[in-house]
């Protein structure tokens, strides 16, 4: 079972399709902000914190890449 919600994986795939550097959380977040996806970005923050969860981001990108292949 997927650990990442389907809509998040779809947004990551959209960013990847648009040529965004998927190794750069800043680039992906900037792309998502431009799309108006504030709620999708919040998924990558640690609960009750203002700290970005890089492990969660990297895991979601890896999951998106696995599904693509």
matplotlib code that plots the C-alpha trace (Angstrom):
import matplotlib.pyplot as plt

x = [0.0, 1.2, 2.5, 1.9, -1.6, -2.5, -3.1, 0.4, 2.0, 0.0, 1.3, 4.9, 4.4, 3.1, 6.2, 8.5, 6.6, 7.2, 10.9, 11.3, 14.5, 13.0, 16.2, 15.5, 12.6, 12.8, 12.2, 9.3, 7.7, 8.1, 6.4, 3.5, 3.1, 2.8, 0.1, -1.8, -1.1, -0.5, -2.2, -0.1, 3.1, 1.9, 2.0, 5.8, 6.1, 6.5, 3.3, 2.9, 6.1, 7.5, 10.2, 10.3, 10.5, 13.1, 12.8, 9.1, 9.8, 12.5, 10.3, 7.4, 9.6, 11.1, 7.5, 6.5, 9.5, 8.7, 5.2, 6.4, 8.6]
y = [0.0, 3.5, 5.7, 8.8, 9.9, 9.5, 13.3, 14.1, 11.5, 13.1, 16.6, 15.3, 13.6, 16.9, 18.7, 16.0, 16.3, 20.0, 19.5, 20.5, 19.2, 16.5, 16.4, 19.9, 20.3, 24.0, 23.7, 21.3, 23.5, 26.6, 24.8, 23.6, 27.1, 28.5, 25.9, 27.0, 23.7, 25.0, 21.9, 19.5, 21.3, 21.0, 17.2, 17.4, 19.2, 17.4, 17.4, 20.4, 21.9, 24.3, 21.9, 20.4, 16.6, 15.8, 12.1, 12.1, 14.2, 11.9, 8.8, 10.4, 11.2, 7.7, 6.2, 8.5, 7.3, 3.6, 4.1, 5.8, 2.9]
z = [0.0, -0.9, 2.0, -0.1, -1.0, -4.7, -5.3, -3.9, -6.3, -9.2, -8.3, -8.1, -11.5, -12.9, -11.6, -13.1, -16.4, -16.4, -16.1, -12.5, -10.8, -8.5, -6.4, -5.3, -2.7, -3.2, -6.9, -6.4, -3.7, -5.9, -8.7, -6.4, -5.1, -8.6, -9.2, -6.0, -4.2, -0.6, 0.9, -1.1, 0.2, 3.8, 3.4, 3.4, 6.7, 10.0, 12.1, 14.4, 13.1, 10.6, 9.7, 6.2, 6.2, 3.6, 4.2, 3.5, 0.3, -0.9, -0.2, -2.1, -5.1, -5.1, -5.0, -7.9, -9.9, -9.2, -10.4, -13.5, -14.5]

ax = plt.figure().add_subplot(projection="3d")
ax.plot(x, y, z, "-o")
ax.set_aspect("equal")
plt.show()
